[in-house]
Amino acid sequence: MLAEIDQCFVEKRGRKADIVVLACTHYPFMANLFRRLAPWPVDWLDPAEAIARRARALVPQVANAVHPDKFDFAVFTSGNPDFATRRLMQGFGLRA
């Protein structure tokens, strides 16, 4: 894991990186591990609140959107969901 975060810790001309952005959805869950492994203390920036505010601001734009087949749907931005995920979504009344 240290090899994964090591590239965030740059030292140049006596100055060290002092902020690392947790720019992936699962990184905040690993922040405590990152803190322990970090070669020096930094501020860890979790953009989740800002992303949630932006998503909430966009909701009115799609609030009245209706799928032509009249079912609620889940949108995955990381690729096509596998069979198990699609079945799970169906259990919640969603199509993926």
DSSP file (Angstrom, degrees, kcal/mol; ACC not computed):
  #  RESIDUE AA STRUCTURE BP1 BP2  ACC     N-H-->O    O-->H-N    N-H-->O    O-->H-N    TCO  KAPPA ALPHA  PHI   PSI    X-CA   Y-CA   Z-CA
    1    1 A M    >>        0   0    0      0, 0.0     4,-1.5     0, 0.0     3,-0.7   0.000 360.0 360.0 360.0 -36.4    0.0    0.0    0.0
    2    2 A L  H 3>  +     0   0    0      1,-0.3     4,-2.0     2,-0.2     3,-0.2   0.892 360.0  56.8 -57.6 -39.2    2.9    2.4    0.7
    3    3 A A  H 34 S+     0   0    0      1,-0.2     4,-0.5     2,-0.2    -1,-0.3   0.829 104.1  54.7 -61.8 -30.4    4.0    2.0   -2.9
    4    4 A E  H <4 S+     0   0    0     -3,-0.7     3,-0.2     1,-0.2    -1,-0.2   0.879 118.1  31.4 -71.0 -38.4    0.5    3.2   -4.0
    5    5 A I  H >< S+     0   0    0     -4,-1.5     3,-2.2     1,-0.2     4,-0.5   0.599  95.7  89.5 -96.0 -10.9    0.6    6.4   -1.9
    6    6 A D  G >< S+     0   0    0     -4,-2.0     3,-1.6     1,-0.3    -1,-0.2   0.837  79.3  62.4 -56.1 -35.9    4.3    7.1   -2.1
    7    7 A Q  G 3  S+     0   0    0     -4,-0.5    -1,-0.3     1,-0.3    -2,-0.1   0.669  95.1  62.9 -67.0 -14.6    4.0    9.1   -5.4
    8    8 A C  G <  S+     0   0    0     -3,-2.2     2,-1.0     1,-0.2    -1,-0.3   0.686  89.1  76.2 -78.5 -18.5    1.8   11.6   -3.4
    9    9 A F    <   +     0   0    0     -3,-1.6     2,-0.4    -4,-0.5    -1,-0.2  -0.764  64.8 169.5-102.7  93.9    4.8   12.4   -1.2
   10   10 A V        -     0   0    0     -2,-1.0     7,-2.1     2,-0.0     2,-0.5  -0.860  17.3-167.8-108.9 135.0    7.1   14.6   -3.2
   11   11 A E  E     +A   16   0A   0     -2,-0.4     2,-0.4     5,-0.2     5,-0.2  -0.989  14.8 168.1-122.7 125.0   10.0   16.5   -1.8
   12   12 A K  E >   -A   15   0A   0      3,-2.9     3,-1.9    -2,-0.5    -2,-0.0  -0.984  65.6 -13.4-142.4 125.5   11.6   19.2   -4.0
   13   13 A R  T 3  S-     0   0    0     -2,-0.4     3,-0.1     1,-0.3    -1,-0.1   0.870 128.9 -51.2  52.0  42.4   14.2   21.8   -3.1
   14   14 A G  T 3  S+     0   0    0      1,-0.2     2,-0.4     0, 0.0    -1,-0.3   0.477 116.1 113.6  78.9   2.0   13.6   21.2    0.6
   15   15 A R  E <   -A   12   0A   0     -3,-1.9    -3,-2.9     3,-0.0     2,-0.3  -0.886  49.9-156.4-110.0 139.3    9.8   21.6    0.3
   16   16 A K  E     -A   11   0A   0     -2,-0.4    -5,-0.2    -5,-0.2    -7,-0.1  -0.828  28.4 -97.4-114.1 149.8    7.4   18.7    0.9
   17   17 A A        -     0   0    0     -7,-2.1     3,-0.1    -2,-0.3    -1,-0.0  -0.386  37.1-178.0 -56.7 139.0    3.9   18.0   -0.3
   18   18 A D        +     0   0    0      1,-0.2    25,-2.8    24,-0.1     2,-0.4   0.466  59.5  48.9-124.4  -4.5    1.6   19.0    2.5
   19   19 A I  E     -b   43   0B   0     23,-0.2     2,-0.4   -11,-0.1    -1,-0.2  -1.000  55.8-171.3-137.4 135.6   -1.9   18.1    1.1
   20   20 A V  E     -b   44   0B   0     23,-2.6    25,-2.8    -2,-0.4     2,-0.5  -0.997  18.4-140.4-124.8 129.0   -3.1   14.9   -0.4
   21   21 A V  E     -b   45   0B   0     -2,-0.4     2,-1.8    23,-0.2    25,-0.2  -0.771   7.9-141.2 -91.7 127.4   -6.6   14.7   -2.1
   22   22 A L        +     0   0    0     23,-3.3     2,-0.4    -2,-0.5    26,-0.1  -0.617  33.9 172.0 -83.8  80.0   -8.5   11.5   -1.5
   23   23 A A        +     0   0    0     -2,-1.8     2,-0.3    23,-0.1    -1,-0.1  -0.131  45.4  70.5 -94.9  38.4   -9.8   11.6   -5.1
   24   24 A C  S >  S-     0   0    0     -2,-0.4     3,-0.9     1,-0.1     0, 0.0  -0.986  84.4-115.7-147.7 150.4  -11.6    8.2   -5.3
   25   25 A T  T 3  S+     0   0    0     -2,-0.3     4,-0.2     1,-0.3    -1,-0.1   0.785 113.1  41.9 -61.0 -29.2  -14.7    7.0   -3.7
   26   26 A H  T >> S+     0   0    0      1,-0.2     3,-0.7     2,-0.1     4,-0.6   0.607  91.7  84.4 -95.5 -11.0  -13.1    4.3   -1.6
   27   27 A Y  G X4 S+     0   0    0     -3,-0.9     3,-1.7     1,-0.2     4,-0.5   0.881  81.9  60.8 -61.5 -39.2  -10.0    6.3   -0.4
   28   28 A P  G >4 S+     0   0    0      0, 0.0     3,-0.9     0, 0.0     4,-0.3   0.850 100.3  57.0 -57.5 -30.6  -11.7    8.0    2.5
   29   29 A F  G <4 S+     0   0    0     -3,-0.7    -2,-0.2     1,-0.2     3,-0.2   0.728 111.5  43.0 -68.9 -20.0  -12.3    4.5    4.0
   30   30 A M  G <X S+     0   0    0     -3,-1.7     4,-2.5    -4,-0.6     3,-0.3   0.328  81.5 106.7-105.8   5.5   -8.6    3.9    3.8
   31   31 A A  H <> S+     0   0    0     -3,-0.9     4,-2.6    -4,-0.5     5,-0.2   0.861  76.8  53.5 -58.0 -40.0   -7.5    7.3    5.2
   32   32 A N  H  > S+     0   0    0     -4,-0.3     4,-1.9     2,-0.2    -1,-0.2   0.908 110.5  47.5 -63.5 -39.9   -6.5    6.0    8.6
   33   33 A L  H  > S+     0   0    0     -3,-0.3     4,-2.0     2,-0.2    -2,-0.2   0.930 111.1  51.6 -63.9 -44.7   -4.2    3.4    6.9
   34   34 A F  H  X S+     0   0    0     -4,-2.5     4,-1.9     1,-0.2    -2,-0.2   0.909 107.5  53.1 -57.8 -42.9   -2.8    6.1    4.7
   35   35 A R  H  < S+     0   0    0     -4,-2.6    -1,-0.2     1,-0.2    -2,-0.2   0.907 109.8  47.8 -60.2 -42.0   -2.0    8.3    7.7
   36   36 A R  H  < S+     0   0    0     -4,-1.9    -1,-0.2     1,-0.2    -2,-0.2   0.858 116.7  42.8 -67.6 -34.5   -0.1    5.5    9.4
   37   37 A L  H  < S+     0   0    0     -4,-2.0    -1,-0.2    -5,-0.1    -2,-0.2   0.680  85.7 114.8 -86.0 -18.5    1.9    4.8    6.2
   38   38 A A     <  -     0   0    0     -4,-1.9   -32,-0.0    -5,-0.2   -36,-0.0  -0.240  65.8-138.1 -58.5 136.3    2.6    8.3    5.2
   39   39 A P  S    S+     0   0    0      0, 0.0    -1,-0.1     0, 0.0    -4,-0.0   0.728  87.1   5.7 -69.6 -20.4    6.3    9.2    5.4
   40   40 A W  S    S-     0   0    0     -5,-0.0     2,-0.1     0, 0.0    -3,-0.0  -0.974  95.5 -81.0-153.6 161.1    5.4   12.6    7.0
   41   41 A P        +     0   0    0      0, 0.0     2,-0.3     0, 0.0    -6,-0.0  -0.398  52.2 165.3 -67.5 138.0    2.2   14.3    8.2
   42   42 A V        -     0   0    0     -2,-0.1     2,-0.4   -22,-0.0   -23,-0.2  -0.921  41.8-100.3-139.5 165.7    0.0   15.9    5.6
   43   43 A D  E     -b   19   0B   0    -25,-2.8   -23,-2.6    -2,-0.3     2,-0.6  -0.786  33.7-144.4 -85.7 135.4   -3.6   17.2    5.4
   44   44 A W  E     -b   20   0B   0     -2,-0.4     2,-0.6   -25,-0.2   -23,-0.2  -0.912  10.3-153.0-104.8 116.5   -5.9   14.7    3.8
   45   45 A L  E     -b   21   0B   0    -25,-2.8   -23,-3.3    -2,-0.6   -26,-0.0  -0.811   7.5-167.5 -96.8 116.9   -8.6   16.4    1.7
   46   46 A D    >   -     0   0    0     -2,-0.6     3,-0.5   -25,-0.2     4,-0.2  -0.905   3.0-169.3-103.2 109.3  -11.8   14.4    1.3
   47   47 A P  T 3>  +     0   0    0      0, 0.0     4,-2.4     0, 0.0     5,-0.2   0.311  54.4 110.8 -82.7  11.7  -13.9   16.0   -1.5
   48   48 A A  H 3> S+     0   0    0      1,-0.2     4,-2.7     2,-0.2     5,-0.2   0.884  75.8  49.4 -56.5 -44.8  -17.0   14.0   -0.7
   49   49 A E  H <> S+     0   0    0     -3,-0.5     4,-2.5     1,-0.2    -1,-0.2   0.922 112.3  47.7 -62.9 -42.9  -19.1   16.9    0.7
   50   50 A A  H  > S+     0   0    0     -4,-0.2     4,-2.1     2,-0.2    -1,-0.2   0.899 113.0  48.7 -64.5 -39.9  -18.3   19.1   -2.3
   51   51 A I  H  X S+     0   0    0     -4,-2.4     4,-2.7     2,-0.2    -2,-0.2   0.910 111.0  50.5 -66.0 -42.0  -19.2   16.2   -4.7
   52   52 A A  H  X S+     0   0    0     -4,-2.7     4,-2.6    -5,-0.2    -2,-0.2   0.906 109.8  50.7 -62.9 -41.7  -22.5   15.6   -2.8
   53   53 A R  H  X S+     0   0    0     -4,-2.5     4,-2.1     2,-0.2    -1,-0.2   0.913 111.7  47.8 -61.7 -42.0  -23.4   19.3   -3.0
   54   54 A R  H  X S+     0   0    0     -4,-2.1     4,-1.3     2,-0.2    -2,-0.2   0.923 111.9  48.9 -65.9 -43.6  -22.7   19.3   -6.7
   55   55 A A  H  X S+     0   0    0     -4,-2.7     4,-0.9     1,-0.2     3,-0.4   0.917 111.0  50.9 -61.2 -42.7  -24.7   16.1   -7.3
   56   56 A R  H >< S+     0   0    0     -4,-2.6     3,-0.6     1,-0.2    -1,-0.2   0.877 106.3  55.0 -63.0 -37.2  -27.6   17.6   -5.2
   57   57 A A  H 3< S+     0   0    0     -4,-2.1    -1,-0.2     1,-0.2     4,-0.2   0.805 108.0  50.0 -65.8 -28.3  -27.5   20.8   -7.3
   58   58 A L  H >X S+     0   0    0     -4,-1.3     3,-1.2    -3,-0.4     4,-0.7   0.655  87.2  86.8 -84.0 -16.4  -27.9   18.7  -10.5
   59   59 A V  H XX S+     0   0    0     -4,-0.9     3,-1.6    -3,-0.6     4,-1.2   0.883  81.6  58.1 -55.3 -44.2  -30.9   16.7   -9.2
   60   60 A P  H 34 S+     0   0    0      0, 0.0     4,-0.4     0, 0.0    -1,-0.3   0.824  99.6  60.9 -57.6 -27.5  -33.5   19.3  -10.3
   61   61 A Q  H <4 S+     0   0    0     -3,-1.2    -2,-0.2    -4,-0.2    -3,-0.1   0.772 120.0  24.1 -69.6 -24.8  -32.2   18.9  -13.9
   62   62 A V  H X< S+     0   0    0     -3,-1.6     3,-1.8    -4,-0.7    -1,-0.2   0.310  90.0 106.9-120.6   6.4  -33.2   15.2  -13.9
   63   63 A A  T 3< S+     0   0    0     -4,-1.2    -2,-0.1     1,-0.3    -1,-0.1   0.830  88.0  40.0 -58.9 -34.1  -35.9   15.1  -11.2
   64   64 A N  T 3  S+     0   0    0     -4,-0.4    -1,-0.3    -3,-0.1     2,-0.2   0.301  85.4 127.5 -99.0   9.7  -38.6   14.7  -13.8
   65   65 A A    <   -     0   0    0     -3,-1.8     2,-0.4     1,-0.0    -3,-0.1  -0.460  38.7-169.6 -67.8 135.5  -36.7   12.3  -16.0
   66   66 A V        -     0   0    0     -2,-0.2     6,-0.1     6,-0.0    -2,-0.1  -0.995  22.2-125.3-129.5 131.0  -38.7    9.1  -16.7
   67   67 A H    >   -     0   0    0     -2,-0.4     3,-2.4     4,-0.4     5,-0.0  -0.532  25.4-123.1 -71.0 140.4  -37.3    6.0  -18.3
   68   68 A P  T 3  S+     0   0    0      0, 0.0    -1,-0.1     0, 0.0     0, 0.0   0.772 112.5  55.3 -59.0 -25.7  -39.3    5.0  -21.3
   69   69 A D  T 3  S-     0   0    0      2,-0.2     3,-0.1     1,-0.0    -2,-0.1   0.381 112.7-121.4 -88.6   5.7  -40.0    1.5  -19.8
   70   70 A K  S <  S+     0   0    0     -3,-2.4     2,-0.3     1,-0.2    -1,-0.0   0.752  70.6 119.8  64.7  29.5  -41.4    3.2  -16.7
   71   71 A F        -     0   0    0     24,-0.0    -4,-0.4    -4,-0.0    -1,-0.2  -0.896  67.3-109.2-119.1 155.6  -39.0    1.6  -14.2
   72   72 A D  E     -c   94   0C   0     21,-0.5    23,-1.6    -2,-0.3     2,-0.3  -0.493  41.3-158.7 -73.9 151.9  -36.5    3.3  -11.8
   73   73 A F  E     -c   95   0C   0     21,-0.3     2,-0.4    -2,-0.1    23,-0.2  -0.954  17.0-138.2-138.3 155.1  -32.9    2.8  -12.8
   74   74 A A        -     0   0    0     21,-3.2     2,-0.5    -2,-0.3    15,-0.0  -0.898  18.5-147.9-108.6 139.2  -29.4    2.8  -11.3
   75   75 A V        -     0   0    0     -2,-0.4     2,-0.5     2,-0.0    21,-0.1  -0.935   7.2-162.5-111.9 128.0  -26.6    4.4  -13.3
   76   76 A F        -     0   0    0     -2,-0.5     3,-0.4    20,-0.2    -2,-0.0  -0.939   8.8-174.0-110.2 125.7  -23.1    3.0  -12.9
   77   77 A T  S    S+     0   0    0     -2,-0.5    -1,-0.1     1,-0.2     3,-0.1   0.470  77.5  66.5 -96.0  -2.2  -20.2    5.3  -14.1
   78   78 A S  S    S-     0   0    0      1,-0.4     2,-0.2     0, 0.0    -1,-0.2   0.130 116.0 -73.4-106.9  21.2  -17.5    2.7  -13.6
   79   79 A G  S    S-     0   0    0     -3,-0.4    -1,-0.4     2,-0.0    -3,-0.1  -0.583  75.7 -32.2 118.1 178.4  -18.6    0.2  -16.3
   80   80 A N        -     0   0    0     -2,-0.2     2,-0.1    -3,-0.1    -3,-0.0  -0.555  65.3-119.2 -74.6 132.1  -21.3   -2.3  -16.8
   81   81 A P        -     0   0    0      0, 0.0    -1,-0.1     0, 0.0    15,-0.0  -0.401  28.0-117.6 -70.3 148.3  -22.5   -4.0  -13.6
   82   82 A D     >  -     0   0    0     -2,-0.1     4,-2.3     1,-0.1     5,-0.2  -0.183  34.9 -91.3 -76.9 177.1  -22.0   -7.8  -13.4
   83   83 A F  H  > S+     0   0    0      1,-0.2     4,-2.5     2,-0.2     5,-0.2   0.904 124.7  52.0 -58.2 -46.2  -24.9  -10.2  -13.1
   84   84 A A  H  > S+     0   0    0      1,-0.2     4,-2.2     2,-0.2    -1,-0.2   0.892 110.6  48.3 -61.3 -40.0  -24.9  -10.2   -9.2
   85   85 A T  H  > S+     0   0    0      2,-0.2     4,-2.5     1,-0.2    -1,-0.2   0.906 110.5  50.9 -67.5 -41.3  -25.0   -6.5   -9.1
   86   86 A R  H  X S+     0   0    0     -4,-2.3     4,-2.1     2,-0.2    -2,-0.2   0.912 111.1  48.9 -61.7 -41.9  -27.9   -6.3  -11.6
   87   87 A R  H  X S+     0   0    0     -4,-2.5     4,-1.6     2,-0.2    -2,-0.2   0.905 110.0  51.8 -64.0 -41.2  -29.8   -8.9   -9.5
   88   88 A L  H  X S+     0   0    0     -4,-2.2     4,-0.7     1,-0.2     3,-0.2   0.925 109.1  49.9 -60.7 -44.9  -29.1   -6.9   -6.3
   89   89 A M  H ><>S+     0   0    0     -4,-2.5     5,-2.7     1,-0.2     3,-1.0   0.884 106.1  56.3 -62.0 -38.7  -30.4   -3.7   -8.0
   90   90 A Q  H ><5S+     0   0    0     -4,-2.1     3,-1.9     1,-0.3    -1,-0.2   0.864  99.2  61.0 -60.9 -34.9  -33.6   -5.6   -9.0
   91   91 A G  H 3<5S+     0   0    0     -4,-1.6    -1,-0.3     1,-0.3    -2,-0.2   0.759 105.3  47.8 -62.5 -24.4  -34.2   -6.5   -5.4
   92   92 A F  T <<5S-     0   0    0     -3,-1.0    -1,-0.3    -4,-0.7    -2,-0.2   0.279 126.3-103.1 -96.6   8.7  -34.4   -2.7   -4.7
   93   93 A G  T < 5S+     0   0    0     -3,-1.9   -21,-0.5     1,-0.3     2,-0.3   0.736  82.7 124.8  78.2  22.7  -36.8   -2.3   -7.6
   94   94 A L  E   < -c   72   0C   0     -5,-2.7     2,-0.4    -6,-0.1    -1,-0.3  -0.820  53.4-142.3-115.3 153.0  -34.1   -0.8   -9.9
   95   95 A R  E      c   73   0C   0    -23,-1.6   -21,-3.2    -2,-0.3    -8,-0.1  -0.919 360.0 360.0-106.7 141.6  -32.8   -1.7  -13.3
   96   96 A A              0   0    0     -2,-0.4   -20,-0.2   -23,-0.2    -1,-0.1   0.381 360.0 360.0-112.5 360.0  -29.1   -1.3  -13.9
